[in-house]
Amino acid sequence: MDEKDRERDERGRPRNARPRDGLGRPLPRGAVGIPRAPEGLVRPPAETIAEAQRLLDADMPFHAHEVLEDAWKAAPDDERSLWQGLAQLAVGLTHLRRGNASGGRKVIARGVVRLRPYVAQSPHGLDVPGLVTWSTDVLAALDRGLDERVPGPRLAR
């Protein structure tokens, strides 16, 4: 596809409009996919957490990552690392679900590093200590050769 023929969003940015499956993998054109979260939607923190948890519970971590990424991009400076870490946990889980244990391990390890500074004072009702525990448990399980079917995290208390 020529650069000028690339699919674009309403702002003119390149975007792959192919439908996607529950793990965010592109499907053939014309296939029925999972609706994607609207990009750039700024939600209040409680709504972001609830929607991301709904998607994680539905085993759609790629879509949860998109919701958390919007929060990360819109967050105040003192919370950007928090939201980025949460998004990285969802991306890591996506890699695991896709069978990429190595990629999942790397992204979850980066995410937990970003979350640790928020353990003492978890904002927005998030269970940051629980998320750090989940992350370290997943990393340890991967060390033992566990497959990609680890349970998803609980974001809030």
N, C-alpha and C positions, 0 to 999 in steps of 0.2 A: 504494500500500500504506500503510495507516494505521500510525502509529508503534508502536502496541501490537501490530501484526501483523508487525512486522519480524522477519526471521530473526535468531536469536541463537545465540552459541556456548554452551558449557557453563557459562561464567561469567556469562552474561546480557548480554554485550556485543553490539552489532549486528554482524552478519557476513553478507555476501552468500554464500549457500551454493550459488549457481549453479556448474555446472562451468566450468572454464577451459581455454583452449587452452595450447599450449606457451609462448606469450608473455604468459600471464596475463590474456588478454581473456575476459570472460564469454561463455559459450555459452548457447544457449537451454536452458531447463529440460528435463530428460530426455535431453539430449545426453550423449555419453560424452566426458569431459574428461581432462585430465592430473591425477593425484592431486597435491594440494598438500602441501607439507611441513607437519608439525604445528607449530602456532604455539607459541612460548614454550619450545621445546625447547632446553635448555642443553647444548651439546656441548663436549668439550675442544677447544682450538684446532686441533689436528691433524685431528680428525674434521670440524670445521666447514670447514676449508680443503679437505679431500679431497671432502666432499660438495658444496661450492660449485663446485669444479673439475669434478666429474663432471657437474653440471648445466650448467655453461658449455660443456663439451665436447659435451653433448647438444643444444646450442643452445637452452637453456632459461634465459636470463639472469633472467627474472622470478622463477623458482623459486630460483635461486642467490641473488638479492637477499633473499628471505625467510629463507634460512638465515643469511646474513651479518647481516641485521637482528636476528635473535635473539642473535647473538654481540655485536653492538653494544649492545643493551639490557642484556645481562648482564655486559659487560666492566668491568674496574676502570677508574677514572677516567683513568688514564694511557694507556689503550688505546682508549677510546671513540671518539676521533677516527679512529684507524686503521680500526676495524671499520666506522664510518660511511662513511669514504672508500671502502672496498672495496664496501660495499653500494651506494654511489652510482655506482661504475663499472658494476655490474651493472644498475642502473636505467637509466643512460645507454645501455647497450647494448640494453636492452629497447626504449627509445624509438627507437633507430636501426633495430632489427629491425621495428618497427611503422611505419617510414617517417617518423618525426618527428625529422628531423635537428636542427632548432633545439632541441627539448627534450633530445635526447641530448647535444648540444654543451654545453648549460648544466649538466647534471647531471655529466657527465664532468669538466668544468672545476672544479666545486665539489669533486668527489671527489679530484682530483689535488692540490688545495690542502691537503686534509686529510691526504694521504699523505706529502707532502714532508718533514715533520718526522721521519719514520721511516726516511728513506733511509740515514742513516749507520749505524743499528743496527736492522736489520729483524728484528722478533721472530717467533718461531714458524716459522722457515724460510721466511717470505714473501719474495718477490723484489720488495721495494718499489722499488728502482731500476728494475727491468724494468717494473713497473706504471706508474711515472711516465713512462718512455719510451714504453710502449704508449699511454698517455693522450695525451701530446703528439703522437705520430705520428697518432693518430686525429683529434685536433683539427686538425692540419695537413692531413690528407686531406680532412676536411670543408670546410676553407677552399678546397680545390681542386675541390670539388663531387663527391667520392666518394659513392657511394650507401650504403645501410644495411648492406651485406654485409661490413663490416670483420670480421676474425677476432677471436674472443674472446681475452681475456688469459690468461696463465699466472700463477697466483697464487703458486706456490712454485718454488724453484730445483730 
